[in-house]
Amino acid sequence: MSEVELIDIFADNLRYTMKDVRISQAELAKEAGLSESTISRYLSKERLPTVKALINLCVVLNCDVEDLIPVYDLIS
């Protein structure tokens, strides 16, 4: 899997999980200690989160890392 594919999958999984738990970008940003523009960049497939941000997102969304980031393939 390429890094671009990983970013796409992460963004789609984040969007789906946010919808599932009914949380807005603003709420997620505030609770995860991130800026709204950072959440927007994730959702627009511009960047991946740091490990710290990923863990904070998972805590707020009550999900596992594997729910947001695929771990079934190497990244090329």
Summary of the structure (lengths in Angstrom):
residues: 76
radius of gyration: 11.5
end to end distance: 5.9
largest distance: 33.5
contacts: 197
relative contact order: 0.23
helix: 66%
strand: 0%
